[in-house]
Structure formats: C-alpha cells, structure tokens
Amino acid sequence: MSRTDYKNGAISQTDYTYGQLCPMEVKNYRKRPTMPCLDDVDDGHIILPSVLEVRRVPLWPLGPLRSVTKVKVISFLLGLTLTFLIMASYVLTLDKKGLMLTPPPFHLSTIVNPSSTISPNLSSTKDYVNIKLLVKCITAKLEFSPRKLPLLKDVVNSDSHLFSIIPRQFLPNIKSPCWYEELSGKTKVDPYRKNLYAVRSKTFRTVCDYLRNNFQEHLSHSFNDKQYRLRCLPYFYIIGQPKCGTTDLFHRLLLHPEVKFTTMKEPHWWTRKRFGIIHLKDGLLERFPVEDYLDLFDLAAYHIQQGILGNTSGDDSQRHLITGEASASTMWDNQAWSYLYDNRVDGEPPFLAQDFIHTVQPNAKIIVMLRDPVERLYSDYLYFNMANKSVEDFDQRVSESLQLFEACLAESSMRSCVYNTRLSNAMPVRLNLGLYVVFLLDWLTVFHRNQILVLQLEDYAANLRLTINKVFDFLNVGPLSEQTEAALTKRPMSNTRRAADRSLGPMLPSTRDLLRVFHQPFNHKLATVLDNKAFHWTEI
C-alpha cells in the first residue's frame, strides 16, 4: 500500500488571486493534471536503464602500452568505469535528479526550496535534541496574525451557481434554514434521476425510491398554480476531526426526535464533492452540484413540511425539527484549491470551506470533537492502513512525517505548512490533522465563539450523559424521554478499533514521548484559546 492510499480521501495573510469557478472552467476540470505526489517516485529512486552500453575500443594502437598484458588493460578500464559511475552518482545526488546511493524517504525538493541549505535533522524518534529545536521553531511560528478574510464578492463570484440556488433569507418560524424553491418545467420528471450521491450510494438510492414515490404529495401549491418544493440546509454541522468520535456522536444524535440528519453520514460536499473529488489521488472528476447536496435533506424537509401545512392533531413540533450533517473533513480539508490554483507559492488556499458556509448560513452552529492528538494519530494509522501494520512501522512513519514538517516549516509559515497539499500527500501519517488550533483559529475568523461547541472525546467517553446533554443545550432541543435517554446511553460505541488492530497494542513509548513533545505548543495554544486546561492533554 502506498503512503497516500490510506488517506480519505485536506489561508491567507498574503494578497489573494481570485478565479471564478465558471462553467467554462468546470469543463476543463478533468483536463487539469493531478498534483504531483511524492509516491509517484519509486521509493525515492528514479528508474534508470539497467544496462549501460560500453563501446569496445581497439587495443592495438596503444603505443607504450603494447607490452602491458591484456588482463591489466581490462582491469584498468573496469576501474575507470567504476570511478565514473561513482562520480556521476555523487553529482546526481546533489541535484536530486537521479541515482542516489542512500536515498532519503522522500524527495523534499517538491516541498521546500531546492536552494535551501536547511535539511531535515530528525533521523530517529530517539533524537530529542532536534525535536526540541523543532518545537522552538513551532512555538515562534504559532504566533501568526489572523488570516485575511476574502471579500464577500470574491466568495460569491467563485461559485456563482451555489449562491444563485440558496437564498439570502430563510422561512420565518422554522428552526432549520429552509426555503421554497419554485419548480420549473415538467414536474412529473424524476427529480433524483441525476443525483450523483444516488449513483454512488446504495443507501441513498433506497431513500430516493421513497422520495420519488412521495414527491408530488409534498409539493406546495400557490394561488397562481405554481408548484414549490421545500429545500433545507443543515442547522448544525459536525465538522471533525477524524478518529475523534464523530461517527458515534452522529448515531446517538439520530435518536433525538427533533434531530434529522442527512440520509448518509459524511457527504463531504463542502470540501470535496462540489469540486468533483471522490478520492484525492484521482484528481478532479464530475462535480456534485449543490442540488444533489440539498436532496440529502429532502427526507427531513418532508417532516418539516408537515409542520408548515399543519395537521389534524394541531401538533406543530415539526417546525422545531433541526437538520444536521457530519463530515469529518469539513474542519481541515481544503486541498481542492491546490488543483484550482496550481498549489499557490504561499501554500495557502484563497478560500476555506467555512467562508462559503458562513456566507450562506451566518447563524450556523458548529460542533467539533477532538481527542489527544497523539492517540488520534495512532488510531488514524491503524484505521486507514490495511496491511503490514506494526508499532515499528508507525514509529518510522512518524519520524519521516516530522522530517517533512520540519523541512517545510524551515522555509514557510505555519499556516502554509498545515494547508500544503503536497506536504499532506507526502506524509506517511496525517500529522497535520492533529494541529487543531490552526484550523480552529481560522474557523473563529468567520464564526463567533458561541457558535462553535468544542468537545473532548475523553470527556465524551467518561461521562456520555453529561456531554450529550451539553450538545442538546447547544442545539436548543428539548429533553429526552427516559426511554429514549436509556436507549441513547446504552447504545454500543460506534467505529471502535478492530480486534486485529487491538492485538498490536499501544505505540512504542519512544514514539509517544516524541509526539507529546511535538504537540505540546499546539495544545498549549489550543487550551489558551478555549480557556480550558484539559486541552493540554498532559495527564492522559
């Protein structure tokens, strides 16, 4: 398995260069080359011809060498050839373009400036002297200024279709962000026939069968005989992080009668599908239009519609239903912009996912689940690597990832390295996903602090009832019945570690110690931002 196969698949203190995602550009998405990935080089080697042709030179005109035996001449020529090969190897090694006698784990020249005199120093997880130097650099570079927000007009112009579909105002007296969309053309045509989520998800295809059969009865009619369908966006988003308990939280929230999620977890629309990304290594494919994303909320919209139209019992509880979605990539993954802007020199995308979410929903509620980043990284490694897993392999991957991050940080800003697509693709483990504070600070540039609920997986596991009630209070939903609360708390944990992975045991103590030192400045700043010492993760 290559070092990038296991990935799911994840800006702006300088001036921006904006481009519109207009239809003409959309047509050219498939023609864009995929970003270079260090895995495209064969384990650090560039393949050369396996046979070197040596032209035979006649020996008879050698003059003074006539008396030299044939064996000595051949030995001399072989020695000369060997000397030439060694010198050529040495020269090519300096240029990083050819044969290397001792190749590094990755070609860092694709991440850092080739002219740099700074080279990665970490060769082993036992090298504590160098990790202290790296931490000192991290501490200094964490004191960065808030990102410069893009202009509203530039956000809108970058995806004009999105903002032509979603209105600026939503229906009053409805808790979820919903609106009526006028149907044009033939209303008898199957509205889900082209939905790309249905093409790729058997579960959603089943839901579409129900939606299709009941589509007409859920339409609203006006006095001028026009027909309208109710459309909704999420009232709240669970945005991350991976391997931090988002799947379990998603399934428990589904048990609350007032919460209606998308019909599939992790649609990844804001970060991937709207750009045409299914798997990052495949580049840009067919874009999922916003209409396909809105279809995921149609089942919830049907329930809300009943509250709007009223029912014989006089119960208007459907008006208070809230919609939600959970994609663990939303917090951190902005790698799609590297395709659209050719991996800008500063390494930072001109727009982030939260710029678009905030523009269409300035009142959205955001939920973040975090855990000790050291344990998150190990869990991530076990989950996304399917073969040849071992604590020694994890140790080596951590070492190589730290080398790459150190090399990047020596020449670039902290935010550039955290968002750098090439660096992310090159790392054998997803080290950058645990640098929570960098992502959170960028979300806080567009959303108020009281709109973002940050939870710890450790608290969630230790006191589920208390933590889940904190979520309910944040979402302003009513209390559960005793029966529902019992079902929610007794539900088995979701997405737990596989038995084969548990048999590997914990990571090596030296690996854990090194990662603790590396993450300490990030955790310290996170605890300061959240005013909560628990996010130091020092006593775990």
LUMGUMI-752702 format. One record per residue: x, y, z of N, C-alpha, C in turn; residue in one letter. Coordinates in steps of 0.2 Angstrom, whole numbers, plus 5000, padded with zeros to 4 digits. Layout:
REM residues N
XYZXYZXYZA/...
REM end
This chain:
REM residues 540
500449945000500050005000500450065000M/500350114996500750174996500550215002S/501050265003500950305009500350355008R/500050365002499450405002498850375001T/498850305000498250264999497750275005D/498050275011497550275016497250335018Y/497350395014497050455015496350455013K/495950495016495250495014495150535008N/495150485006495150545003495550524999G/496550875013496450905017497050925018A/496951525026497451535022497451605020I/497851645024497851695019498051765022S/498751765024498951835026499251875021Q/499251845015499551875009499051905004T/499151934999498651954994498451894991D/497751904989497451844985497451854978Y/497451794974497251794967496651754966T/496151784964495451754964495351734957Y/494951674956494651654950493951634951G/493551634946492951614946492851544944Q/492451504947492351434945491751434940L/491851464935491351474930491251414926C/490651404922490551344918491151324913P/491451384910492051364906492551334909M/492751354916493251324919493051254922E/492451244923492151174925492351124920V/492251144914492351094908493051074908K/493551114911494251104910494451064916N/494051054921494251014927494650954926Y/494350914921494650844920495350854917R/495450914913496050914909496650934914K/496450964920496950984924497350924926R/498050934926498450874929498350874936P/498450814939498350804946499050824949T/498950844956499550874959500150824960M/500750844959501250794959501250764966P/501350704967501350664974502050634974C/502350634980503050604981502950534980L/502350504981502350424980502450404973D/502350454968502450444961503250424959D/503650444964504350424963504450354967V/504750304963504850244966505250234972D/504950244978505350234984505950284984D/505950344982506450384982506950374976G/506850324972507350314966507050334960H/507450364955507150374948507450314944I/507050284941507250224937507750234931I/508350214931508750224926508850154922L/509050164915509150094912509650054915P/509449984915509849934919510449914916S/510549934910511149914906511549974903V/512149974905512550034902512950004896L/512850034890513250014884513950034885E/514449994884515150014884515449994877V/515650044874515950034867516650004868R/516749954864517449924864517849964860R/518449974863518950014860519549974858V/519749974852520349934850520949944854P/521349894855521949904860522549914856L/522649894849523249894846523649954845W/523250014845523650074844523850104851P/524050074856524150104862524850124863L/525250114858525950144859526350114864G/526550154870526950124875526650074879P/525950064878525650004882525649944879L/526049934873526049874869526249814874R/526749834878526949774882526549754888S/526049794889525649784895525149724893V/525049684898524649624897523949644896T/523549604892522849614891522449614898K/522649574903522249574909522349644913V/522949674912523049734916522649794912K/522549784906522149844902521449834904V/521149774904520449764906520349794913I/520849774917520749794924520749874925S/521149904921521249974921520550004918F/520249984913519650004910519049994915L/519049944918518549924923518549974929L/519149984931519250034937519050104935G/519250124928519050194926518250194926L/517950144923517250144923516850154929T/517150114934516850114941516950184944L/517550214943517650284946517150334942T/517050324936516550374933515850364935F/515650304937514950294940514850324946L/515350314951515350344957515350424957I/515750454953515750524952515050544949M/514750514945514150534942513550524947A/513650474951513150464956513150524961S/513750544963513850594968513550664965Y/513750674959513450734956512650734956V/512450684953511650674953511350684959L/511650654965511350664971511350734973T/511850774972511750844974511150874970L/511050864964510550894960509850864962D/509850804966509150774967508750754961K/509150734956508850724950508950644947K/509350614951509550544948509750494953G/510150454952510350394956510650424963L/510350394968510650414975510850354978M/511450354981511750294984511450284991L/511150334994510750325001510250375000T/509650354997509150404996508750415003P/508450475003508050495009507350465008P/506950465013506250435012505850475007P/505950535006505550575001506050624998F/505850644992506150704989505850764992H/506250804996506050864999506050924995L/506350914989506350974984505750994982S/505250944982504550964980504151004985T/504451004991504051044996504451104998I/505151104999505451155001505951184995V/506151244995506551274990507251234989N/507351204983507951164982508651204984P/508551264984509251304985509351314993S/508851284997508951295004509551255006S/509851285011510451255015510151215021T/509551215022509251185028509051115026I/509251065030509050995028508750975034S/508250925034507950895039508450855044P/508350865051508850835055508650775059N/507950765059507650705063507750645059L/508150595062508350535059508050475063S/507850495069507550435073507150475079S/506650435081506250465086506550465093T/507150445093507550455099508050515099K/507950555094508350615093508050675096D/508050675103507750735107508050805106Y/508650805104508950865103508650905098V/508550875092508250905086507550925087N/507150875091506450895092506350955096I/506850965100506751025104506851085100K/507351085095507451135091506851155086L/506551095084505851105080505351135084L/505251115091504751145095504851215096V/505451235097505651305097505451345091K/505551315085505351345079504551355079C/504251295081503451295081503251345085I/503451355091503251405096503251475093T/503851485090503851555087503351565081A/503251515077502851525071502151515073K/501951495079501251495081500951565082L/501451615083501151675084501051715078E/500551685074500451725067499851765068F/499751815063499151855063498551815060S/497951845062497351805059497351815052P/497051765048497051765041496651825039R/496851855033496551905030495951875026K/495351895028494751865025494651895018L/494351845013494251865007493651915006P/493551955001493051995001492351954999L/491851975001491151945000491051934993L/491151984989491051974982491551924978K/492151914981492551864978492351794980D/492051784986491751724988491251704984V/490751754983490151744979490351724971V/490851764969490951754962491351694960N/491651664966492051604965491551544964S/490951544966490451494965489751524964D/489651554958489051594957488451554957S/488551484955487951444955487651424962H/488151414966487951404973487551454976L/487751524975487351574978486751594974F/486651564968486051584964485551534966S/485751474969485251424972484951444979I/485451464983485251474990485151544991I/484551554994484351624995484651655001P/484651725002484951755007484551755014R/483851745013483451735019483051675019Q/482951645025482551585025481851595028F/481451545028480751545031480751565038L/480351615040480251635047479851575051P/479951575057479551525062479751455060N/480351445057480551375056481351375058I/481451325063482151325066482651315061K/482551265056483051255051483051305046S/483651315043483651355037483351325031P/482751345030482351315024482051365020C/481851355014481551405009481151365004W/480751395000480351364995480651374988Y/480751324984481051334978480551314972E/480451364968479951354963480151304958E/479751254956479851204951479751234944L/480151224940480051244933480051184928S/479751194923479751134918479251084920G/479451014918479050964919479050934927K/478550944930478550914937478550844938T/478350814933478250734933478950704932K/479450734930480150714929480450694935V/480750634935481150614942481650664944D/481550694950482050744952482650714954P/482750654955483350624958483750574953Y/483550584947483750534942484550554940R/484750614941485450634940485850644946K/485550624952485950644958486550594959N/487150624959487750584960487850554966L/487550574972487650534978487250474977Y/486650474973486250414972486650364968A/487050384963487450344959487950304963V/488250334968488750304972488550274978R/487950284981487750264987487150224987S/487150154988486650114988486050134993K/486350154999485850185004485450245002T/485750284999485350344996484950334991F/485150284986484650264981484050234984R/484050194989483450174993483050224995T/483350274998482950335001482650374995V/483050374989482750414983482150374981C/482050314981481450274979480850304983D/480950304989480450334994480250404992Y/480750444991480650514990480350524983L/480550484978480250494972479550474972R/479350424975478650404975478150444979N/478450494984478050534988478150604986N/478550614980478750684979478150734977F/477650714974477150754972476650774978Q/476550734982476150754988476450804993E/477150804992477450854997477650924993H/477350934987477450994984476951044987L/477051114987476651164989476351204983S/475751224983475451254978475251324980H/475351374975475151444976474551464973S/474351524974473651544970473751544963F/474351554960474451564953474651494950N/474451444954474551374951475351354950D/475751394953476451374953476651324958K/477051274957477251224962477951244965Q/478051224972478651234975478851174979Y/479451164980479751114985480051144990R/480051114996480451145002481151115002L/481651165002482351145002482651165009R/483051135012483451145018484151135018C/484551175022485251165023485251145030L/485851125032485951105039485951155044P/485551145050485551195055486251195059Y/486551135059487151125063487651075059F/488251085060488751045056489251015061Y/489350945061489950915065490550915060I/491050955061491550965056492150925057I/492250895063492850855064493050845071G/493650815072494150785067494050715066Q/494350685061494350615060494650575066P/494350515068494550475073494450505080K/493950555081493850585087493150575090C/492850525087492150515089491550545086G/491650575080491150605076490550555074T/490850495072490350445070489850425076T/490150415081489750395087489250445089D/489450515089489050565091488450575086L/488650565079488150565074487550515076F/487750455077487250405078486850415085H/487150445090486750455096486250515095R/486550565091486050625090485450605086L/485550555082484950525077484350505082L/484550485088484050455092483550515095L/483750575095483350635097482850645092H/482250645094481650655089481650725086P/482050775088482050835085482550845080E/483050795080483650805075483550755069V/483650785063483650755057484250765053K/484650715052485250725049485150705041F/485650715037485650695030485550625030T/485350595025485250525024485850485024T/486450515024487050475024487550515028M/488050485032488550525035489150535031K/489450595032489950615028489850625021E/489450675019489350685012489950725009P/490350755013491050795011490850835005H/490350875005490150914999490550975000W/490651015005490951075006491651075004W/491951015005492751015005492950974999T/492550924996492750884991492250874985R/491650854986491150834981491050894976K/490950954979490751014975491351024970R/491951004971492451014967492550954962F/492250904963492250844959492850794962G/492950794968493450754971493150694975I/493250634973493050574976493550544980I/494150534977494750514980495350564978H/495650594982496150654980496650624975L/496850564976497350544971497050534964K/496450534963496150534956496050604953D/496150654957496150724954495350744954G/495250794949494550814949494150774944L/493550754946493150714942492450764941L/491950734940491250764939491050804946E/490950864945490650904951489950884953R/489850874960489250864963488950934964F/488350954960488051014961487751024968P/487651084970487351094976486651064977V/486251064971485651024971485650954974E/486150924972486250854974486350854982D/486750904984486850904991486150924995Y/485750964992485150984995484650924995L/484750884990484250824990484350774996D/484950774999485150735005484650755011L/484350815011483950845017483250845015F/483050815009482350805007481950765012D/482150715015481850675020481650715026L/482150755028481950805034481550855032A/481550885026481150935023480450905023A/480250845021479650815021479250825028Y/479650805034479450815040479250885042H/479750935040479651005042479051035038I/478951005032478351025028477751015031Q/477650955035477050935038476850985044Q/477451015047477351065052477051135049G/477351145043477151215040476451205038I/476251155035475551145032475051135038L/475251105044474851095049474551025049G/474350995054474050935054473450935059N/473050875058472350875062472450875070T/473050855072473150855079473450925082S/473550965078473751035080474451035082G/474850985081475550975084476051015079D/476351065081476751095076477551085078D/477651025081478351015083478851005077S/478550985071478950985065479351045064Q/479051105066479351165064479951175068R/480051135073480651145078481151095076H/481051055071481551005069482151035066L/482751005068483351035065483750985061I/484051015056484450975051485150975053T/485550925052486250925053486650885048G/487250895048487650845044488350835047E/488650785046489350765049489850745044A/490250785042490850765038491450785041S/491850735043492450755047493050785043A/492950795037493450835033493250915033S/492750935035492551005034492951055038T/493251025044493651075048494351085045M/494651035041495351045039495451035032W/495051005028495250985021495051045016D/495551075014495451125009495951115003N/496151055002496651034997496351044990Q/495751044989495451054982495751114979A/495851174983496051234980496751224977W/497151184979497851174975497751154968S/497151114966497051104959496851164955Y/496451204959496151264955496651314955L/497151324959497651374959498351354959Y/498451294956499151264955499551274961D/499251254967499651254973500051314974N/499751374975500051434976500751434979R/501151484978501851484981501751484988V/501351524991501251534998500951475002D/500751424998500451365000499751365004G/499451425003498851435007498251445002E/497751415003497151424998496851494999P/496551514993496251584994495651584998P/495251534998494651525001494651465006F/494251465011494251405015493451385015L/493351325017492651295017492151345021A/492451365027492051405031491851475028Q/492251495024492051555020491351555017D/491251495014490651485010490051465014F/490151425020489651405024489451465028I/489851515030489651575034489251615029H/489451625023489151665018488451645017T/488251585016487551565015487251555022V/487551545028487251525034487651565040Q/487651625040488051665046487851635053P/487251605054487051585060487151515062N/487451475057487551405058487851385065A/487751335067488051305073488551255071K/489151255075489751215073489951165079I/489951105078490251055083490851025081I/491351035086492051005084492150955090V/492350895088492550835093493350825092M/493650835097494450825097494650775102L/495250745102495550705106496250715107R/496550685112497350685112497650675105D/497950725102498250715095498650665094P/499050645100499550585099499150525098V/498550515102498150455101497750455095E/497550515093497250525087497650495081R/498250515081498750495075498750425075L/498850385080498950315080498350285078Y/497750305081497150275078497050285071S/497150345068497150355061497550315057D/498150295060498650255056498350185056Y/498050155062497850095062497150085057L/496750135057496150135053496250135046Y/496650175044496750185036497350145033F/497750115037498250065034497949995035N/497949955029497649895029498149835030M/498749845029499249795029499949815031A/500349765034501049775036501049835042N/500549825046500549875052500949845057K/501249895061501649875067501849935070S/502049935077502249995080502850015078V/503349975075503949995072503850035066E/503350015062503150045056502850115057D/502450115062502150185064502750235067F/503150205070503750245073504150275067D/504250235062504650255056504250315052Q/503550305051503150345048503150415052R/503150415058503150475062503750515061V/504350475061504950505060505050545053S/504750505048504850535041504350595041E/503750595044503250645044503550715047S/503950695053504250755056504750785052L/505150745049505650775044505350815039Q/504850795036504450835031504250905034L/503850895040503650955043504151005045F/504750985047505251025049505551055043E/505651025037505951055031505451105029A/504751095029504351145027504351205031C/504351195038504251255042504951295042L/505451265040506151305040506051355035A/505651355030505551405025504851435024E/504351405027503651435026503351455032S/502751485032502451505038502051435041S/501851445047501451385050500851375046M/500451415044499851405040499951375033R/500551395030500651375024500851295024S/501151275030501351205030500751165032C/500351195036499751155038499251145032V/499251195028498751185022499051155016Y/499751145016500151125010499951065007N/499651055002499350994999499950944998T/500450964995501050924993501350894999R/501450935004501650905011501150855014L/500550875014500050825016500050765013S/500150765006500150705002500750665004N/501350695005501950665006502050635013A/501650655018501750625025501450555025M/501850515028501650445029501050435034P/501050485038500450485043500150555043V/499550565045499250635044499350675050R/499950695051500250735056499850795057L/499650835051499450895051498650895054N/498350845054497650845056497550855064L/498150845067498150855075498350925077G/498450965072498651035074498051075074L/497651055079496951085080496851155080Y/497351185084497251265085497351305078V/497751285074497751315067497151325064V/496751265063496151255060495651295064F/495551285070495051325074495151395074L/495751425074495851495074495551525067L/495651485062495351505055494551505055D/494251455059493551455059493351515063W/493751535068493551585073493551655069L/493851655063493951725060493251735056T/492851685055492151695052491551685057V/491651635061491051625066491251645073F/490751665077490851685084491051625088H/491351645093491551585098490951555101R/490351585102489751555105489451515100N/489651515093489351475088489651405087Q/490251395091490651335090490751305097I/490451235097490551195103491151145102L/491651155106492251105106492151055111V/492150995109492150935114492750895114L/492850865120493450815120493150745120Q/493450705116493250635116493350605123L/493850625126493950595133493450605138E/493150665138492550685142491950645139D/491850645133491350605130491250535132Y/491850505132491950435134491850425142A/492050465146492050465153491350475156A/491050525153490350545155489950565149N/489650515146489250525140488650565141L/488250545146487650585148487750655148R/488250675152488350745153488550785147L/489050755143489250785137488750785132T/488250735131487750735126487250785128I/487150795134486650855136486950925135N/487550925135487950985133487751005126K/487750955122487650955115486950975114V/486450945117485750965116485651035118F/485951065124485851135126486151175120D/486651155117486951205112486551205106F/486151155105485751145099485051175100L/484851185107484251215109483651165107N/483751095109483251045108483051025115V/482450995115482150985121482450925124G/482250905131482550845134482250785131P/482550725132482350665130481950635135L/481450585133481150545137481550495141S/481350465146481850425150481950365146E/481450335142481650285137482150295132Q/482050355129482550375124483250385126T/483250415132483850435135484250365137E/483850315139484150255141484450215135A/484050225129484250195123484950225120A/484950295121485550335119486150315123L/486050315129486650295133486950225133T/486450185132486650105132486850085125K/486850125120487050115113487750095113R/487950035110488650025109489050075106P/489650085107490150135104490150115096M/490150165092490250155085490950165083S/491150125078491850135074492350125079N/492350075083492850065088493450025084T/494050015088494649985085494549915083R/494749895078494649825076495049775080R/494849715081495249665085495949655083A/496049655076496749645074497149705076A/496849765076497249825077497449825085D/496949805089497049805096497549755098R/497649705094498149655096498949685095S/498949735091499649765090499849805096L/499349825101499549855107499649925106G/499849965111500050035111500650055106P/500750115105501350135101501950125106M/502550125103503150125107503150185111L/503450175117503450235122503850295119P/504450275115504850325112504450365107S/504050335103503550375099503150415102T/502750395107502350435111502650495114R/503250485117503650535120503750595115D/504050575109504150615104503550655102L/503050625101502450655098502150705104L/502250685110502050735115502350795115R/503050795114503450855114503250895108V/503150865102502950895096502350935097F/501850905100501150935100501050985106H/501550985110501451025116501351105115Q/501751135110501551205109500851215106P/500651165101499951175098499451165104F/499551115108499051105113498951165118N/499551195120499651245124499151305122H/499251325115498951375112498151365112K/498051295110497351275110496951285117L/497351265122497051275129496951345130A/497351395128497351465129496751495126T/496651475119496151495115495451475118V/495351415120494751385123494651405131L/495251425134495251445141495051375145D/495351325143495251255146495851215146N/496151215152496751175153496751105151K/496151075151496051005149496350985142A/496351045138496651035131497351035130F/497751035136498451015136498550945135H/498150905137498150835137498850805140W/499050835146499650815149499550765154T/498950745156498950695161498550635159E/498550625152498250565149498750505149I/
REM end
